[in-house]
């Protein structure tokens, strides 16, 4: 097992396959951003699968593929099939912005992806353009329809909560997700980079209380290794989750680490401790060597982030870290 110095078991890996994205969501990637990883410094698909295999050997049994937008990575389906052959990997899921989902939903389901997280901050086409800098809402909604037809075990809609921009869409989004059978997750904006900090972060706690009372929601647990806390309708027909890294952090139960497309192991989303795995991958290190280095790094995993105490500290943007 992977256990850090605070006794937290690490059983969840978020594995980035690209830092590129076809959207420019304000809180994630500045519109002018062009500082993508050099292709020579990106892990190959085979290196990515090898890293996953080492982590699974250390007791990680959940892997989420992230980006950027992972469906932009060439031969992405090949990677999914490689990962599907790893003994001990019980849960393979994907985070996506949904723009390519209509094209790939069938392949993903057939290749072993069982759960999807789809970013969708608005149901307004004009507001989508304002937030993402591209007129792609019809493609995202079509992708969600395709995913629903393919019968994924769980489809979650991730809505970053920015009251000044999409605060009036909370109840329409609840109605949409309820009608489609999707799980809605509201996320407090995290101060990752200047663009995200300028938007600010708002507490979801008053929203949680209002929704609980308005819809008669009760506590619920659903599959997945992430940090969301969930409420559900008493008839079980609707579930909503809340990710609150700013107003009520979940660091004491953190069970995850991230590996970027450049092979950087990030131990905490809101801290800078890391381990460069790519030089080891290309320098002749054995899987045992990698496992030892990962164990040593996880032992240095910090207790919590500094989003509240030092928000200016994080200059990494989300897309380059791995969502």
Secondary structure, DSSP 4 states (H G I P E B T S, - for coil): -EE-TTS-EE-EEEEES-S--S---TTTS-TT---PPPGGGSPPHHHHHHHHHHHHHTT--EEEEESS-GGGSTTHHHHHHHHHT-TT--EEEEEE-STTHHHHHHHHHHHT--EEEEE---S-HHHHHHHHSS--HHHHHHHHHHHHHHT-SEEEEEEEE-HHHHGGGHHHHHHHHHHHTPEEEEEEPP--SHHHHHH----SHHHHHHHHHHHT-EEE--S-SS--EEEE-TTSS-EEEEE-TTTS--GGG--EEEE-TT-EEES-TTS--EEE-HHHHTTT--HHHHHHHHHHHHTT--SS--TTT-GGG----HHHH--
